[in-house]
């Protein structure tokens, strides 16, 4: 069965942003110049718990970091993917393996095959957009 390109479902985007959850942010480090640093703080400000996932396993925004998704204890609601498209498929496969409920591939991160695998595994998929962009689109009063 051939499918066209992934299209984000606005209802899924709204639900993921509005429902407090545990977001594993893959690629999040203490480097404040990286986009992941600011977006993780924004997501945290929306009421979500963030879990930094980075090989250095650094504590970021007051939350303990882990070297890999497999190292994260407890459930993960959303895996927020801040790696390049070439590495995104492996992260999506890890998200499926840990039983995440959704994957969110950041702006510029596109992997149609990985998105299809995630959907087939029952995960919600958001791709090639940013939580801050989508949240501000829904509520322009947000900073």
N, C-alpha and C positions, 0 to 999 in steps of 0.2 A: 504494500500500500504506500503510495507516494503522498506526502503532505507538502503543502506550501510552506512558506516561511512562517515562523512563530509570530503571533500577534498577541500582545499583552491584553489581558481581560481587565477592563477598568474596575470591575467588581472585585477581582482578586487583589489588584493593587490597593484598592481602598481598604479591603479587609485586613491585608497584611500590615498596612500602616496603622490602622485604628485598633487592632486587637493586640493588647500587650503580649509580648512574646520574648523568647530568648533567641537573639540573633548572633550567630557565630560569624564574625567578620574575618574572612580569610584574606590575609595580606595586610592586616592592621599591625602597625608598629608604633613606636614612640616618635617617629619622624613626623613632626608637625607640618612639614612642607608637603607631605603626601595627602592626596585627596581623601584617602580612607580615614585619616585621622579626624578631619573635620566632619565628614559624613557620619562616622561612628558616634561622635558627640551629638550630632543632630538627631540621630535615631534614638540615642539614649534620652535625649530631651523630650522625645515623643512618648516616653514611658516604657520603652523596651529595655531589657537587660542585654548588654553586649558581652560577647566573649571573644577576646582577641585570639586569632589563630595565625601564628607566624613561626617560622623555624626557630627564632630566638626566644619565643615564649615570654614576651615582655608583658608587664602589667601596663595597661593603657586605660586612661579615664577611670582609674580606681578599680579596674577589673583584672583579675589574674589571666594571664595569657597561657596558651597551650601550643605546643609545637605542631600539632596536626589535629584534624577533626576527630580522628580515632581516639585522641588523648582527652577530649572534652568529656567530663563526667556529666551524666544526666541527659535529659532530652534537649534537642535543638529544634526550634520551630522554623527558623529561616537561616539558610546559609547565604550570606551576602558575599559575593565573589568579586574581590578586588585583585585579580590576577589577569594577565593578558589572555586573549582569546585562545592562544595555542595551549595554555595550561588549564583553561576553564573546564574542559571535559573531564580531566582527572579529579578536579575538585567536585564536580557534579556527581561523579561516580562515588566519591567518598561520602557526599551528602546522602546519596541513596543508601549506602552501606550503613550509615549511622542512624538511619530512620528519620532524617529531617522531614519536615512537612512541606517545605518550600525551598526553592533556590531563587536568588535574586542576582542576576548577572548585571553588573554595573554598566553605566554609559560607556559605549565603545567595546564592550565584551559581548561577543556574539559567537555562539557555537550551536548551530541548528541541530546537529546530531545529538549533542549532549542534552539540549532542551527536550528533544523527542524521547530520549531515554528516561529523563526525569518524569515527563508526563506519563509515559508507559508504566513507570513505577508508582504512579499515584501522587506525585508531588505537584504542587502549584509551581508555575514557572513565570518569572518576570525577567525580561532580557532587554539589554541595551537602553536602560534608563536608570535614573538615580532616585532614591527615596526622597531626597530634599526637593528635587524638581517636581516629583509627583505630589508630595505633601503640600507644597506651595501652590501647585495648580489647583488642588482641591480647596485650600484655604489660604488665600493671598495675604492674610494677616500674619502668617507665620514669618519669623525673621529669616 
